[in-house]
Amino acid sequence: MSDPLLWNCDRVKQFLCENGFQEYQKLLCDENRIDGRVLLTLTEKDLFQLQISALGDVKRLLFAIQDLQIRQNSRLQDQNYHNDCQSSSSSESSYMIDILDSSDDEKHNYRPKRKINQEIWKTGVSIVYTFFVHFVTSFAIIVAQERMPDKKKYRPLPDVMLDSISYVPWAYKVTEGVILAGFITYFIILVFHKYRFIILRRMFVIAASIFLFRSICVVVTSLPMPQEHFNCEKLVFKNGWERFSRALEIYSGMGMKVSGLKTCGDYMFSGHTVTITTLILLINEYTPKRWILLHTLVWIVGLFGIFFILAGHGHYTLDVIVAFYITSRLFQYHHILANNKTLMTRDQSRLKKWFPVFHFFESNCDGIVPNEYEWPLTIVESAMQRCAKLRNYISSLLSRDKQLI
């Protein structure tokens, strides 16, 4: 096989013909002048931009290009292994090897290695978005407790699980212990993950969006208390300042029962279930697939924590089911869209209209985020190196000014 790096447009036409893509010879070679060097770096996004509309043709052409990339990469590695001299051709070969090499996740998505911009500033915006939603949720809980039905007049709704499970007073301590363990596990992964700012941003965006939807649900419909053992009365406020003070109290307690916070009325749907489910999915998504033991353990412990929500009679079974369904679906939709964003390039208006939050935070993220890890100290070292370069640059400017004076 001749070197694809040296192919001209006619040789690329021959390659297309050999692989059954004769109809794209004019588009790729005559109109866009794709030679061998460019062919090796084509991505799915590039093919869609070239107006190849048939998804099957795009995937099959990517398969053919990937096979060519693998053969070329193997040839270049053998060439560099036997070539000790540092000529320009060998440096070009090394450059092509870096482009053609990819991690397992990227090979699965048929993309060459790419540099991922973590956009730290967007992570900061996601934190602000989360704190805003948390405050909205706090007010929604107040409104729900103000409008809570009288428990003497409205008895708990019939529920198969609650009618079958005896009330456990300490159940929420177990649930919130599971949440704490989940957060510790997630933040350990976060510290060592190379793309920590992306996965941190996704946690904030997904969880905040779900809790914003939950705030609407708890306000529009008031359900009677699911248990008779819990002494939680309807709230009555004299003025707006009392409401604001109560909202700050709920805000500072993070909605956790162990903080001594007593709330009720916010039943549809379960916030604790949302938190546990989000943590389970995040831990499974951003750890290697071969860590089966960790993934299994996380699911068992997580479902155990969800069960104790029902054992504490703090929510109806429907609250838990709806929370699990909405959280898992939104998590999957977010990642499917982010991992295959090139499929949406022809429908950007719909994406902006129906998923504005997603579009803002994921606009520059295209493809699967690989699970790569590094020591956290490398960040500190990198920052120190940048500071040293900046200091040297400033010193050189000052010394130059002194010489001019």
Disulfide bonds with the S-S distance in Angstrom:
Cys232-Cys264 1.87
